[in-house]
Amino acid sequence: MSIPSFEDAYVCRETIYNAIYALPVGEWRKELIICLRQGKSSRRPRSGGVDRRGQIPDRVSIHVRPPEIEARLMPGHWEGDLIKGKGNASSVGTLVERTSGYLMLVKMRDATATSAMEGFSAALNRMPLAVRKRMTYDQGREMAKHAEITQNTGVAIYFCDPHSPWQRGSNENTNGLLRQYFPKGTDLCQHGAEELNAVAHALNARPRKTLGWRTPAEALDRLLKQDMIESVATTG
């Protein structure tokens, strides 16, 4: 009996997800779903459907975003989102730097465009200019004031295609981890800035295999020092 090759034995993650969610309702299905990172009771399709959300004026598509962002070699390119609380009445802003995986959590008064503009502007302006270049976001209505964020911070903003969360995969994966701290259906207003900073610090201090077992904080610091050395060499 021949041993199948890796390619023959390999099953992609979508096949696994589909198999789990295709199971009939029962205890086994519940146990398997609990083991998934986000523990959702239903599977959202990866594509398709009509975008019914309000159109964002003057948005710039991800498809005209500079190609070097995909390589994740240069710091300063962020992915942003909101995780929302009970009834979508409360929210926490999330910003993930694509090269290092560094996370910032942003305290929001609510889930409105004004709160998003104020919160994201303040968070980005706390970072050095070297890591304030571009942000990629979905088409949530809270970004209706994206032009003001750009004016306040100098950060250019690009928008994903509708129903395409994988176009900002770093942020989506991080949001899944954050639900361990901020479960769905809870009031996110109860979490103050100090608590949000503590959660961000915990994730930024976690070593990552993709970073050569550096932490996101160490990786970002290394990138900033490298950028500083290159800038001095260029001007010198």
C-alpha positions in Angstrom: 0.0 0.0 0.0 1.5 3.3 -1.1 1.7 6.3 1.2 -0.1 9.3 -0.2 2.0 12.4 -0.9 1.5 15.6 1.1 -0.4 17.2 -1.8 -2.8 14.2 -1.9 -3.4 14.2 1.8 -3.6 18.0 2.3 -7.0 19.5 3.1 -7.5 23.2 2.9 -9.0 25.1 5.8 -12.2 26.0 3.9 -12.8 22.3 3.4 -12.4 21.7 7.1 -14.7 24.6 8.0 -17.4 23.4 5.5 -17.3 19.9 6.9 -17.8 21.1 10.5 -20.6 23.4 9.7 -22.3 20.8 7.5 -22.7 18.5 10.5 -26.2 18.1 11.8 -27.1 20.0 15.0 -25.8 18.0 18.0 -23.3 17.8 20.8 -20.4 16.7 18.5 -21.0 19.7 16.2 -21.0 22.1 19.2 -17.8 20.6 20.6 -16.0 21.0 17.3 -17.2 24.6 16.8 -16.0 25.6 20.3 -12.5 24.5 19.3 -12.5 27.0 16.4 -10.7 30.3 17.1 -13.8 32.5 16.9 -16.4 29.8 17.9 -19.1 31.1 15.5 -22.2 29.0 15.3 -22.6 29.7 11.5 -20.2 30.1 8.6 -20.2 33.4 6.7 -19.5 32.9 2.9 -16.1 34.2 1.8 -17.6 36.1 -1.2 -20.7 37.1 -2.9 -23.8 39.1 -2.0 -24.6 42.7 -2.6 -23.1 45.4 -0.4 -26.0 47.0 1.4 -24.0 49.4 3.5 -23.9 53.1 2.9 -21.4 54.3 0.3 -18.3 56.0 1.5 -17.6 59.2 -0.4 -14.3 59.6 -2.2 -13.0 56.2 -1.0 -9.8 54.8 -2.7 -9.8 51.1 -3.7 -7.2 48.7 -2.3 -6.5 47.8 -5.9 -4.6 51.1 -6.4 -2.6 50.6 -3.1 1.2 50.7 -3.7 2.3 47.1 -4.4 5.2 47.2 -1.9 2.6 47.0 1.0 1.9 43.4 0.0 5.6 42.5 0.7 5.4 43.5 4.3 9.0 44.7 4.2 8.5 48.4 5.2 6.8 49.6 8.4 4.0 52.1 8.6 1.2 50.2 6.8 -1.8 49.5 9.0 -5.0 47.6 8.9 -8.0 49.0 10.8 -11.4 47.9 12.1 -13.9 48.2 14.9 -15.0 45.3 17.1 -18.5 46.1 18.2 -20.4 45.4 21.4 -24.0 44.6 22.3 -26.4 46.0 19.7 -23.5 47.6 17.9 -23.9 50.5 20.4 -20.3 50.3 21.7 -17.0 49.6 20.0 -13.2 49.4 20.3 -10.9 50.4 17.4 -8.2 48.1 16.3 -5.1 49.0 14.4 -2.5 46.4 13.3 0.8 47.3 11.7 1.2 44.8 8.8 5.0 44.2 9.0 5.4 43.7 12.7 1.9 42.7 13.8 2.0 45.5 16.4 -1.5 46.3 17.8 -3.1 49.5 19.0 -6.5 49.4 20.7 -8.5 52.6 20.5 -11.1 53.7 23.1 -14.3 54.8 21.3 -17.4 56.6 22.7 -19.6 54.7 20.3 -19.4 53.3 16.7 -20.0 56.6 14.8 -17.9 58.2 12.1 -17.0 61.1 14.5 -15.7 58.7 17.2 -13.7 56.7 14.6 -12.2 59.9 13.2 -11.2 61.2 16.6 -10.0 57.9 18.0 -8.0 56.7 15.0 -6.5 60.2 14.5 -5.3 60.4 18.1 -3.9 56.8 18.1 -2.0 57.2 14.8 -0.6 60.6 15.9 1.0 58.9 18.9 3.2 56.9 16.5 6.4 58.2 14.9 6.1 59.6 11.4 8.1 56.6 10.1 5.2 54.3 10.9 2.4 56.6 9.8 2.0 55.9 6.1 -1.1 54.0 5.0 -4.2 52.3 6.4 -6.4 49.6 4.8 -10.0 49.4 6.1 -13.3 47.7 5.1 -16.3 49.6 3.9 -17.9 50.2 7.3 -19.8 53.5 7.6 -17.7 54.6 10.5 -15.1 55.5 8.0 -17.2 58.2 6.3 -14.8 60.8 7.7 -11.7 59.1 6.4 -10.6 62.3 4.6 -10.4 64.0 8.0 -8.2 61.2 9.4 -5.8 61.6 6.5 -5.8 65.4 7.0 -5.1 64.9 10.8 -2.4 62.3 10.5 -1.0 62.2 6.9 -2.1 58.5 6.7 -3.5 57.6 3.3 -6.5 55.3 3.6 -7.5 52.5 1.2 -10.7 50.5 1.2 -11.2 46.7 0.7 -13.7 45.2 -1.6 -17.1 44.4 -0.1 -17.3 41.2 1.9 -13.5 40.6 1.6 -12.1 40.4 5.1 -9.1 38.4 3.9 -7.8 41.6 2.3 -7.0 42.8 5.8 -6.2 39.4 7.2 -3.8 40.6 9.9 -6.5 42.6 11.5 -9.1 39.9 11.1 -6.9 37.4 12.9 -6.1 39.8 15.7 -9.8 40.6 16.1 -10.4 36.9 16.6 -7.9 36.8 19.4 -9.4 39.9 21.0 -12.7 38.3 21.4 -11.1 36.2 24.1 -10.9 39.5 26.1 -14.0 41.2 24.8 -16.7 38.6 24.1 -19.5 39.4 21.7 -22.7 40.7 23.1 -21.0 42.6 25.9 -20.9 46.4 26.5 -17.4 47.5 25.3 -17.9 51.0 26.9 -17.0 49.4 30.3 -13.4 48.9 29.2 -11.3 52.0 29.9 -8.2 53.1 28.0 -5.8 51.7 30.7 -7.4 48.2 30.3 -7.3 48.4 26.5 -3.6 49.4 26.7 -2.9 46.4 28.9 -4.6 44.0 26.5 -2.6 45.4 23.6 0.6 45.1 25.6 -0.1 41.5 26.3 -0.5 40.7 22.6 2.4 42.9 21.6 4.6 41.0 24.1 3.7 37.5 22.7 6.5 36.0 20.5 5.4 35.1 17.0 6.9 32.3 14.8 6.4 34.5 11.7 8.6 37.1 13.3 11.4 34.7 14.1 10.0 34.4 17.7 10.4 38.1 18.2 7.4 39.9 19.8 5.5 42.5 17.7 6.9 45.2 20.0 10.5 44.0 19.4 9.9 43.7 15.6 8.5 47.2 15.4 11.4 48.7 17.4 13.9 46.9 15.1 12.2 48.2 12.0 12.2 51.8 13.4 15.9 51.5 14.2 16.7 50.1 10.8 14.7 52.9 9.2 16.5 55.5 11.2 19.9 54.1 10.2 19.0 54.1 6.5 17.7 57.7 6.8 21.0 58.8 8.3 23.0 57.0 5.7 20.9 58.6 2.9 21.2 62.1 4.2 24.8 61.7 5.2 
